Amino acid sequence: MYHICYSNPKAWEISYKTGIYGNVTIERNIVPPAKQEEEDARYVRGLWGLFIDLTALKAGDKVFFYVKESQLLKGVFEVVDDSFFCQDDLFKDNNKSYPFRFYFREIKHYDKSIPASELASLIENGQLISISSFERDIQGSFRGIRQITNDEGLILEKIFSRLNPKSDSNKTLSYDYEEINDELEIIEVVNSLKDGETFSTPVRLNFSTLPVVAKNQKEYICQNENALKGFIFYCLRRGLNNVIEDIEVNNFTECLMEFPMMKAQQYSADILCIYRNEDNFPHYYSFIEIKRNSKIKRTHLSQLLHYMKTFSVSKKVLFKSVEGIYISNNFDDEAKKYLTERNEVEKEDTIRLIKYTVNNLGQVSFEQIAI
């Protein structure tokens, strides 16, 4: 799997020397008391976004680094260990903190980087749509890590080779990762979000439970939608908690979060699973939409079907090669009836509904809704 990570010149210089990437955290804004609840919600939502971006990385993934001020893409690197969280002063910045981290190594040294103008051309002609909203995302929420498809990653690698026909492998840096060990403290992502908690030494992140609030006297729901999306994605990438089997996405070859359906659209799928055949050609797609506490209605399903059809046309694949999956805790009876009628006509399950439940401990389970 490939990722593109945002950085700035000063942070990148330190990252390249140490083999440690750090993504900047979000800061609280000072607001009037009447706006404090809204600001707290924005802050927590942003933190969850940063955590799920970080936990999406796994050892062995390939990464590129985009240095904004110089507008250059650096490559090609590889994640060498699972991500971690640390609030020390490694990046020596009095204005920003970079606690969302991972170790990486340089696979091959390239003197010339890919300029932003070439990335823009790739986005424009539809060869790099995974990051069509990247600039907007990092401006609005500091979410500086994005997944791209394997095909897109290979395109970028070929461009690096074209720009550097005489690259010198002897220039490839090697790093001494003194801090990597298997004895680091492991904490739940939920616990790392507690106010006043700081971690001046590296801790590994685990994502097995969700933050919850009581819906009523008997039921609980996930407190934050980003957390629910992140949990599902984390489990899909690592094959944990039986999530792959429960939502029936066995044998996918790629899994991406917040994937733009098309370069010109604002809409993106919460999670996209791509399936490849024996010739490594994409032949099936699962679009997963996730709501923590919304009653899914017919209009939700109609909109998803529209996006699925648009995507199938843009990819020049049969519509039956694309499925939709809606995950929520509540589904409208009319929505179920709508799918039943469609299935009788289409003779196939175009969209599947899955109900999630969570207990007071934050433990999650999933159940297919019979149509």
VMD Tcl script that draws the C-alpha trace (Angstrom):
set ca {
  {0.00 0.00 0.00}
  {1.14 3.56 -0.75}
  {0.73 6.81 1.19}
  {1.55 10.48 0.60}
  {2.52 12.41 3.73}
  {2.58 16.19 4.08}
  {5.53 18.01 5.66}
  {7.25 21.40 5.74}
  {10.94 22.15 4.96}
  {12.15 22.29 8.57}
  {10.26 19.18 9.67}
  {11.28 17.31 6.52}
  {14.97 18.07 7.12}
  {14.72 16.49 10.57}
  {12.65 13.57 9.27}
  {15.14 12.78 6.51}
  {18.06 12.84 8.93}
  {16.39 10.68 11.58}
  {14.07 8.40 9.60}
  {11.13 9.56 11.72}
  {8.08 11.26 10.21}
  {5.89 13.43 12.40}
  {2.46 14.75 11.47}
  {1.47 18.04 13.08}
  {-1.34 17.98 15.62}
  {-4.43 20.15 15.73}
  {-4.63 22.99 18.24}
  {-7.54 24.29 20.28}
  {-8.90 27.72 19.36}
  {-9.79 30.32 21.96}
  {-13.50 31.01 21.53}
  {-16.31 32.71 23.49}
  {-18.05 30.49 26.08}
  {-21.11 30.19 23.84}
  {-18.94 28.59 21.15}
  {-16.92 26.30 23.44}
  {-18.99 23.17 22.90}
  {-18.73 23.57 19.13}
  {-14.97 24.14 19.39}
  {-14.49 21.09 21.62}
  {-16.35 18.95 19.07}
  {-14.17 20.30 16.24}
  {-11.01 19.61 18.21}
  {-11.92 16.02 19.12}
  {-13.12 15.30 15.59}
  {-9.82 16.61 14.23}
  {-7.76 14.54 16.69}
  {-9.60 11.38 15.73}
  {-8.91 12.15 12.08}
  {-5.19 12.42 12.81}
  {-5.15 9.18 14.78}
  {-6.94 7.18 12.11}
  {-4.61 8.54 9.40}
  {-1.63 7.41 11.46}
  {-2.95 3.98 12.39}
  {-3.70 3.34 8.70}
  {0.06 2.81 8.18}
  {1.68 -0.60 8.47}
  {5.26 -1.81 8.28}
  {6.09 -2.50 4.65}
  {3.88 0.26 3.22}
  {5.56 2.64 0.77}
  {5.43 6.39 1.35}
  {6.15 9.62 -0.51}
  {6.61 12.95 1.27}
  {5.18 16.18 -0.09}
  {7.05 19.28 1.14}
  {4.53 22.05 0.70}
  {6.62 25.24 0.62}
  {9.01 23.83 -1.97}
  {6.09 22.06 -3.70}
  {8.10 18.91 -4.23}
  {7.28 15.24 -3.77}
  {10.12 13.19 -2.22}
  {10.48 9.45 -2.69}
  {10.64 6.53 -2.40}
  {10.49 5.36 1.22}
  {9.13 2.43 3.24}
  {7.50 2.22 6.68}
  {9.72 -0.01 8.83}
  {7.62 -0.29 11.99}
  {4.07 0.30 13.18}
  {3.20 3.90 13.98}
  {3.64 5.45 17.40}
  {2.74 8.55 19.41}
  {5.29 10.81 21.11}
  {5.22 14.40 22.35}
  {8.94 15.11 22.77}
  {10.80 18.04 21.13}
  {12.41 16.08 18.29}
  {11.16 18.57 15.68}
  {12.27 21.62 17.68}
  {9.27 23.77 16.81}
  {7.94 26.24 19.39}
  {4.70 26.74 17.47}
  {3.74 23.23 16.41}
  {3.81 19.71 17.82}
  {4.46 16.59 15.71}
  {3.35 13.62 17.86}
  {1.84 11.36 15.15}
  {4.89 9.42 13.97}
  {6.33 6.43 12.18}
  {9.81 5.16 11.28}
  {10.80 4.89 7.63}
  {13.76 3.98 5.45}
  {14.86 5.23 2.05}
  {14.34 2.50 -0.56}
  {16.22 4.30 -3.31}
  {17.76 7.76 -3.37}
  {16.56 10.19 -6.03}
  {18.23 13.58 -6.38}
  {15.33 15.05 -8.35}
  {11.87 15.29 -6.82}
  {8.51 15.40 -8.57}
  {7.25 19.01 -8.86}
  {3.72 19.97 -7.86}
  {2.94 20.91 -11.46}
  {3.42 17.29 -12.53}
  {1.20 16.07 -9.67}
  {-1.47 18.54 -10.78}
  {-1.30 17.15 -14.32}
  {-1.74 13.60 -13.01}
  {-4.79 14.68 -10.98}
  {-6.25 16.55 -13.95}
  {-6.00 13.59 -16.33}
  {-7.42 11.19 -13.75}
  {-4.24 9.23 -12.97}
  {-3.95 10.44 -9.36}
  {-7.47 11.12 -8.12}
  {-6.80 9.75 -4.62}
  {-5.27 13.10 -3.61}
  {-7.53 15.41 -5.62}
  {-8.70 16.94 -2.30}
  {-5.36 16.60 -0.49}
  {-4.44 20.29 -0.50}
  {-7.89 21.27 0.79}
  {-7.78 18.59 3.49}
  {-4.43 19.62 4.96}
  {-5.43 23.29 4.92}
  {-8.70 22.61 6.68}
  {-7.82 19.94 9.21}
  {-4.04 19.28 9.25}
  {-4.78 15.73 8.08}
  {-1.48 15.25 6.34}
  {-1.49 11.53 5.47}
  {-3.39 10.07 2.54}
  {-3.55 6.62 1.00}
  {-3.23 6.22 -2.76}
  {-3.89 3.16 -4.90}
  {-1.14 0.76 -5.89}
  {-1.55 1.82 -9.52}
  {-1.04 5.46 -8.57}
  {1.99 4.59 -6.45}
  {3.58 2.71 -9.35}
  {2.98 5.71 -11.65}
  {4.86 7.94 -9.20}
  {7.72 5.45 -8.90}
  {8.05 5.41 -12.71}
  {8.19 9.21 -12.77}
  {11.00 9.20 -10.17}
  {12.91 6.74 -12.35}
  {12.34 8.90 -15.45}
  {13.53 12.05 -13.69}
  {16.56 10.24 -12.24}
  {17.94 7.90 -14.92}
  {21.37 7.90 -13.26}
  {20.33 7.66 -9.62}
  {23.16 6.59 -7.32}
  {22.19 3.78 -4.93}
  {25.23 4.61 -2.80}
  {23.48 7.82 -1.71}
  {20.62 5.91 -0.12}
  {20.54 6.75 3.58}
  {20.59 4.14 6.31}
  {19.22 4.91 9.77}
  {20.02 3.74 13.27}
  {16.64 3.21 14.90}
  {17.72 3.01 18.52}
  {14.24 3.56 19.87}
  {12.52 0.73 18.01}
  {11.82 -2.18 20.29}
  {9.02 -4.56 21.13}
  {8.75 -3.39 24.72}
  {7.17 0.02 24.13}
  {4.10 0.71 26.21}
  {0.90 -0.01 24.28}
  {-2.08 2.27 24.82}
  {-5.57 2.39 23.39}
  {-6.17 5.30 21.03}
  {-9.20 6.16 23.17}
  {-6.99 6.64 26.23}
  {-4.45 8.81 24.40}
  {-7.16 11.42 23.85}
  {-7.65 12.15 27.54}
  {-7.14 15.81 28.42}
  {-3.91 16.50 30.28}
  {-2.30 13.20 29.26}
  {1.15 13.62 27.72}
  {3.62 11.08 26.36}
  {7.22 12.30 26.25}
  {8.48 8.83 25.29}
  {7.17 6.74 22.36}
  {4.05 4.62 22.90}
  {2.45 2.23 20.45}
  {-1.19 2.72 19.54}
  {-3.82 -0.02 19.69}
  {-7.33 0.41 18.31}
  {-9.63 -2.26 19.72}
  {-12.34 -0.19 21.42}
  {-14.41 2.89 20.65}
  {-15.41 5.96 22.66}
  {-19.09 5.56 23.53}
  {-22.03 7.53 24.87}
  {-25.37 6.24 26.10}
  {-28.16 6.45 23.51}
  {-30.75 5.44 26.08}
  {-30.85 3.34 29.25}
  {-29.99 0.15 27.36}
  {-28.08 1.14 24.22}
  {-24.76 2.81 23.47}
  {-23.44 4.45 20.31}
  {-20.00 5.50 19.13}
  {-19.24 9.00 20.32}
  {-17.44 10.13 17.16}
  {-18.02 9.14 13.54}
  {-14.32 9.46 12.65}
  {-13.55 6.97 15.40}
  {-16.01 4.42 13.99}
  {-14.59 4.83 10.47}
  {-11.04 4.56 11.78}
  {-11.78 1.43 13.81}
  {-13.30 -0.36 10.81}
  {-10.42 0.65 8.55}
  {-7.81 -0.35 11.14}
  {-9.40 -3.79 11.52}
  {-9.73 -4.29 7.76}
  {-6.06 -3.53 7.16}
  {-4.91 -5.86 9.93}
  {-7.54 -8.58 9.76}
  {-8.64 -7.98 13.35}
  {-11.85 -8.51 15.33}
  {-13.46 -10.57 12.57}
  {-14.52 -7.36 10.80}
  {-13.56 -8.63 7.32}
  {-15.78 -11.67 7.76}
  {-18.63 -9.80 9.44}
  {-19.03 -7.27 6.64}
  {-18.08 -9.82 3.97}
  {-15.21 -8.14 2.15}
  {-12.96 -11.19 2.04}
  {-10.03 -11.29 -0.37}
  {-9.75 -7.57 -1.14}
  {-6.25 -6.52 -2.20}
  {-6.36 -2.80 -1.37}
  {-8.21 -0.75 1.21}
  {-8.34 3.05 1.12}
  {-10.01 5.64 3.32}
  {-11.92 8.68 2.03}
  {-11.40 7.82 -1.61}
  {-12.73 10.44 -4.10}
  {-15.21 8.84 -6.47}
  {-14.03 11.13 -9.29}
  {-11.55 13.98 -9.45}
  {-14.23 16.62 -10.05}
  {-16.54 15.51 -7.20}
  {-16.59 16.59 -3.58}
  {-18.01 13.20 -2.55}
  {-15.66 10.49 -1.36}
  {-16.31 6.96 -0.15}
  {-15.60 6.46 3.55}
  {-13.73 3.24 2.71}
  {-13.01 1.65 -0.67}
  {-11.97 -2.00 -1.01}
  {-10.43 -3.03 -4.33}
  {-10.24 -6.61 -5.53}
  {-7.73 -7.69 -8.18}
  {-7.73 -10.78 -10.38}
  {-4.85 -13.15 -11.14}
  {-3.44 -10.63 -13.63}
  {-3.41 -7.92 -10.93}
  {-6.22 -6.06 -12.69}
  {-8.94 -4.40 -10.55}
  {-12.18 -6.27 -11.23}
  {-14.45 -5.51 -8.24}
  {-15.03 -2.63 -5.82}
  {-16.79 -2.29 -2.45}
  {-17.81 1.19 -1.34}
  {-18.43 1.37 2.40}
  {-20.43 4.25 3.89}
  {-20.44 4.63 7.67}
  {-22.78 6.55 9.98}
  {-22.56 6.38 13.75}
  {-26.13 7.44 14.57}
  {-28.13 8.20 11.43}
  {-31.28 6.48 10.25}
  {-30.42 5.38 6.73}
  {-33.24 6.31 4.38}
  {-34.08 5.70 0.75}
  {-32.45 9.01 -0.22}
  {-29.14 7.82 1.25}
  {-29.28 4.66 -0.84}
  {-30.33 6.48 -4.02}
  {-27.40 8.87 -3.67}
  {-24.94 6.02 -3.13}
  {-26.31 4.20 -6.17}
  {-25.82 7.33 -8.26}
  {-22.18 7.61 -7.19}
  {-21.59 3.91 -7.81}
  {-22.98 4.21 -11.35}
  {-20.85 7.30 -12.03}
  {-17.78 5.48 -10.76}
  {-18.44 2.37 -12.85}
  {-18.76 4.52 -15.98}
  {-15.55 6.42 -15.21}
  {-13.65 3.17 -14.62}
  {-15.27 1.48 -17.62}
  {-16.39 -1.50 -15.57}
  {-19.77 -3.20 -15.40}
  {-22.10 -1.85 -12.73}
  {-22.36 -5.35 -11.26}
  {-18.64 -5.06 -10.47}
  {-19.41 -2.39 -7.87}
  {-21.23 -2.92 -4.57}
  {-22.29 -0.55 -1.82}
  {-22.25 -1.28 1.91}
  {-24.03 0.97 4.42}
  {-23.03 0.61 8.08}
  {-25.14 2.33 10.72}
  {-27.13 1.59 13.86}
  {-30.53 2.37 12.35}
  {-32.24 1.71 8.99}
  {-35.55 3.04 7.77}
  {-38.19 0.45 6.77}
  {-38.74 2.27 3.47}
  {-35.03 1.93 2.71}
  {-35.20 -1.82 3.27}
  {-38.30 -2.05 1.06}
  {-36.56 -0.03 -1.65}
  {-33.60 -2.43 -1.68}
  {-35.91 -5.47 -1.68}
  {-37.71 -4.16 -4.76}
  {-34.44 -3.34 -6.51}
  {-32.99 -6.74 -5.73}
  {-36.05 -8.47 -7.19}
  {-35.53 -6.56 -10.45}
  {-31.72 -6.61 -10.59}
  {-31.46 -10.20 -9.29}
  {-28.41 -9.23 -7.21}
  {-27.54 -7.37 -4.00}
  {-26.39 -3.94 -5.19}
  {-26.24 -2.49 -1.67}
  {-25.96 -4.38 1.60}
  {-26.97 -3.02 5.02}
  {-24.98 -3.76 8.15}
  {-25.95 -2.76 11.68}
  {-23.24 -2.02 14.19}
  {-23.71 -2.27 17.95}
  {-21.33 -1.23 20.69}
  {-21.42 -1.98 24.40}
  {-20.47 0.20 27.36}
  {-16.85 -1.00 27.08}
  {-16.54 0.21 23.51}
  {-16.53 -3.31 22.03}
  {-18.12 -3.47 18.57}
  {-20.06 -6.12 16.64}
  {-21.65 -6.11 13.17}
  {-24.77 -7.83 11.82}
  {-26.02 -8.18 8.26}
  {-29.56 -6.85 7.80}
  {-31.71 -9.33 5.89}
  {-33.41 -7.80 2.85}
}
mol new
graphics top color blue
foreach p $ca { graphics top sphere $p radius 0.5 }
foreach p [lrange $ca 0 end-1] q [lrange $ca 1 end] { graphics top cylinder $p $q radius 0.2 }
display resetview
